Amino acid sequence: MEALFEVLPDSELLANLEATRHTGRPGYPIRTVWRSLVASFYLGLVHDTDLVRALESNPLLAAAIGIDSPEKVRSKFAICRFRRKLAGFRDAVADVLTASVDRLRDTLPGFGETVAVDATDIKAWANSFHQDTDPDAGVGAKGKGMQKTYFWYGYKVHLAVDADSELPIWFDVTPANRYDGHLLAPVLSDIKARFDWFSPSFVTADKGYDAGYNFDYVGRDLGAVPVIDVRANSRPRKREGRECEAEPVITPHGLRYRCRRLPYDPVCPRFGTCPLLPVFVDSPLSDAGAPYYERHSTFPYGSREWKTVYNKRVSVERVFSRLKGYRKLNAVRTRRLPKVWLHVALSLLAMSASALVGARRSSGVRQCVA
């Protein structure tokens, strides 16, 4: 635990929190309460009562946080008040997470080269039949294949991770009724604004992000290759028909082809994917170009190269699994969006700090992200 606190770049945050104490009694040391809160996410302690009990029964944990006797353990009410206060320092907490990601990039070669984006659900700490208890949340729904559609009342975490190291880069939290595809560009834009080094070669996502504006943003604005799955209704259909009837024709511009199937009958089995379309004579499709999902790619959709990059998308699923299983991402015990954002940020901070400790000890990142 001491090594975990050593790698946290939290000095500026603690200074800002200390500056808020103008009058009145000093109260509990802010550094101690802050470390207690971070330790609860690192150890996966869901309730504040669990944290208090762990500090009282584990003197080594208490000593690492800065508590030298069980009588000095902070009550659950003090931790709750500190969390409420910390929610007002969103920018300072974001700076701590930003500095941690910068250190990861300096430690891990190739960090941010391939980025995977996805969203996951977290339930609000409220009854869906009494939504006034957390009005910032929303009702989300997603299909489970052939099973029933899954509904939940809460939020969505939109996360971008480094696909090679399986570590988080940045995130956003929205109500559960927000569409995933609309958040790809805002999350990546926020990363671009925060990190000068962010210039990925590939951005991969599932078919929930299949939209022309997402391909254009990644390819044109971000300068990366979008490797995003495409819905079945967007892919070219294979049609049965006659064999190709294109004939070579000598023109002033060189060898071209003319298709006798005017006006290019769509029952042609190669219609829409014919490699001769760009060199057809008087073809209305010669200037159509590649489909939107291949417009910014150096390899065709579904090719071996495409699958090699797309298979890395599962890294973001693994990150969500570790965050929920070990860093209490889905154990939200607060209400309203600012506090839920803080909850997610501390969960990601615990994972990033753990990875930094493992990288410094040369034990490998994979052994310490869980």
NULOFI-350813 format. One record per residue (C-alpha): x, y, z. Coordinates in steps of 0.02 Angstrom, whole numbers, padded with zeros to 5 digits, always signed. Example, Ala and Ser with C-alpha at 12.3 -4.5 7.8 and 13.67 -1.06 7.14 Angstrom:
residues 2
+00615-00225+00390/+00684-00053+00357/
***
This chain:
residues 370
+00000+00000+00000/+00141+00120+00036/+00209+00094-00140/+00036+00131-00208/+00027+00298-00118/+00204+00343-00172/+00160+00336-00358/+00003+00442-00339/+00034+00620-00404/-00089+00695-00279/+00011+00836-00200/-00082+00973-00293/-00251+00897-00252/-00209+00886-00067/-00148+01066-00069/-00313+01124-00145/-00410+01028-00014/-00305+01098+00127/-00335+01275+00063/-00521+01257+00099/-00489+01252+00288/-00500+01434+00338/-00584+01432+00509/-00647+01310+00636/-00564+01158+00709/-00435+01067+00602/-00532+00905+00590/-00458+00745+00521/-00298+00751+00417/-00350+00763+00236/-00207+00654+00174/-00263+00513+00288/-00445+00519+00232/-00392+00531+00049/-00280+00379+00064/-00418+00284+00153/-00536+00319+00008/-00408+00263-00122/-00371+00106-00020/-00555+00059-00020/-00553+00055-00211/-00388-00038-00219/-00450-00171-00098/-00627-00176-00170/-00712-00128-00006/-00889-00084-00056/-00956+00001+00100/-00876+00133+00209/-00914+00020+00356/-00805-00114+00277/-00664+00011+00260/-00677+00064+00443/-00679-00117+00499/-00526-00158+00392/-00428-00011+00464/-00471-00061+00642/-00425-00244+00618/-00271-00223+00507/-00134-00118+00588/-00019-00135+00435/-00152-00060+00322/-00186+00078+00447/+00000+00118+00463/+00019+00130+00274/-00122+00256+00270/-00051+00355+00415/-00153+00293+00564/-00052+00233+00713/-00192+00176+00828/-00369+00106+00809/-00440+00257+00901/-00385+00371+00758/-00481+00276+00625/-00604+00394+00540/-00788+00357+00554/-00894+00312+00404/-00980+00481+00420/-00814+00573+00404/-00772+00472+00247/-00944+00510+00175/-00923+00696+00207/-00750+00694+00128/-00818+00607-00027/-00952+00741-00043/-00819+00875-00028/-00703+00787-00152/-00841+00785-00284/-00823+00974-00295/-00640+00956-00346/-00673+00865-00509/-00537+00956-00607/-00406+00920-00474/-00452+00735-00469/-00447+00731-00659/-00271+00805-00653/-00215+00664-00537/-00282+00534-00657/-00205+00627-00805/-00034+00628-00722/-00049+00442-00685/-00087+00404-00867/+00061+00512-00920/+00174+00408-00808/+00105+00249-00883/+00144+00313-01056/+00323+00354-01004/+00343+00181-00927/+00260+00071-01059/+00325+00079-01239/+00190+00094-01370/+00058+00149-01244/-00090+00224-01340/-00040+00153-01509/-00199+00047-01524/-00353+00112-01433/-00510+00012-01395/-00672+00102-01351/-00829+00033-01273/-00962+00070-01142/-01028-00028-00994/-01174-00013-00875/-01169+00031-00691/-01326+00030-00587/-01376+00183-00489/-01396+00174-00302/-01582+00203-00319/-01742+00108-00348/-01798+00117-00529/-01977+00141-00468/-01923+00293-00367/-01813+00383-00492/-01824+00548-00399/-01690+00483-00280/-01562+00500-00420/-01633+00609-00558/-01468+00614-00653/-01479+00429-00697/-01573+00355-00843/-01650+00193-00902/-01536+00094-01016/-01571-00060-01122/-01464-00178-01221/-01494-00345-01304/-01418-00506-01243/-01417-00602-01407/-01565-00719-01412/-01607-00684-01231/-01720-00550-01161/-01669-00369-01171/-01578-00311-01015/-01640-00151-00933/-01558-00054-00793/-01578+00113-00708/-01412+00201-00690/-01266+00262-00794/-01147+00215-00932/-00958+00223-00923/-00880+00262-01092/-00699+00207-01085/-00548+00212-01200/-00406+00092-01157/-00236+00047-01225/-00268-00118-01312/-00092-00187-01287/-00069-00158-01101/-00256-00167-01061/-00250-00009-00956/-00373+00137-00957/-00333+00303-01040/-00487+00410-01012/-00674+00398-00985/-00840+00487-00974/-00998+00451-00875/-01172+00483-00945/-01349+00430-00902/-01390+00255-00962/-01506+00316-01099/-01366+00399-01200/-01318+00315-01364/-01143+00241-01363/-01101+00298-01540/-01122+00481-01497/-00987+00473-01362/-00841+00404-01463/-00787+00573-01532/-00808+00669-01366/-00705+00541-01268/-00565+00538-01396/-00570+00728-01412/-00550+00744-01223/-00400+00627-01230/-00325+00729-01372/-00345+00889-01271/-00268+00815-01113/-00121+00719-01185/-00005+00796-01313/+00070+00625-01353/-00098+00548-01400/-00087+00499-01584/-00152+00321-01606/-00128+00219-01761/-00288+00118-01740/-00453+00144-01651/-00563-00009-01634/-00742-00026-01573/-00891-00141-01595/-01039-00116-01711/-01127-00005-01584/-01013+00134-01650/-01052+00097-01834/-01088+00272-01901/-01012+00373-02041/-00969+00520-01927/-00869+00405-01812/-00767+00337-01959/-00739+00514-02024/-00686+00580-01854/-00561+00441-01821/-00491+00443-01998/-00495+00628-02040/-00485+00722-01874/-00385+00598-01771/-00275+00532-01911/-00299+00350-01860/-00369+00198-01948/-00546+00160-01888/-00568-00028-01860/-00752-00029-01814/-00869-00173-01844/-01011-00142-01967/-01192-00192-01949/-01258-00325-02066/-01374-00203-02154/-01226-00090-02197/-01122-00224-02281/-01134-00257-02468/-01251-00399-02507/-01193-00545-02610/-01311-00573-02758/-01320-00717-02876/-01328-00688-03063/-01232-00703-03224/-01044-00701-03238/-00950-00538-03260/-00973-00468-03436/-00848-00324-03432/-00748-00301-03594/-00581-00211-03616/-00587-00050-03719/-00440+00055-03782/-00470+00240-03743/-00359+00396-03755/-00331+00374-03568/-00273+00194-03585/-00355+00026-03557/-00530+00038-03485/-00678-00079-03470/-00858-00070-03526/-00994-00171-03444/-01130-00230-03564/-01252-00242-03422/-01311-00063-03437/-01361+00024-03330/-01257-00092-03221/-01391-00213-03169/-01382-00240-02980/-01406-00429-02999/-01224-00435-03052/-01134-00542-02921/-00994-00413-02914/-01103-00258-02911/-01039-00134-02782/-00878-00229-02749/-00813-00253-02926/-00630-00199-02935/-00657-00136-03113/-00783-00003-03063/-00654+00139-03052/-00597+00107-03231/-00766+00080-03313/-00809+00187-03464/-00960+00300-03435/-00995+00214-03270/-01102+00312-03146/-01012+00218-03008/-00835+00261-03059/-00828+00408-02938/-00921+00325-02797/-00761+00276-02706/-00746+00154-02563/-00888+00129-02438/-00886+00238-02283/-00812+00100-02174/-00661+00081-02290/-00637+00263-02337/-00502+00295-02206/-00428+00120-02198/-00274+00047-02280/-00351-00127-02285/-00526-00190-02329/-00659-00233-02204/-00651-00414-02145/-00475-00444-02210/-00340-00531-02110/-00261-00366-02063/-00430-00298-02009/-00465-00449-01899/-00292-00439-01820/-00327-00263-01756/-00511-00292-01716/-00470-00442-01607/-00384-00321-01488/-00553-00241-01451/-00582-00374-01318/-00454-00283-01210/-00583-00154-01158/-00699-00294-01103/-00562-00366-00994/-00532-00195-00917/-00717-00179-00874/-00714-00353-00798/-00566-00312-00686/-00638-00144-00635/-00802-00224-00585/-00725-00376-00504/-00582-00295-00407/-00602-00105-00408/-00789-00096-00364/-00837-00003-00523/-01016-00069-00516/-01033-00048-00327/-01097+00131-00332/-01154+00191-00161/-01178+00374-00205/-01307+00473-00302/-01301+00610-00434/-01184+00621-00582/-01037+00717-00502/-01017+00587-00364/-01036+00442-00486/-00902+00522-00597/-00788+00531-00444/-00824+00347-00406/-00773+00295-00581/-00618+00406-00578/-00557+00330-00415/-00586+00155-00483/-00479+00194-00636/-00350+00282-00528/-00330+00126-00419/-00300+00019-00574/-00175+00142-00650/-00079+00163-00487/-00072-00026-00465/+00000-00044-00640/+00131+00089-00603/+00186-00004-00447/+00203-00165-00546/+00299-00080-00685/+00421-00004-00561/+00452-00172-00481/+00474-00251-00653/+00345-00384-00612/+00245-00350-00769/+00089-00247-00791/-00031-00393-00815/+00002-00459-00640/-00051-00300-00553/-00198-00228-00650/-00322-00348-00572/
***
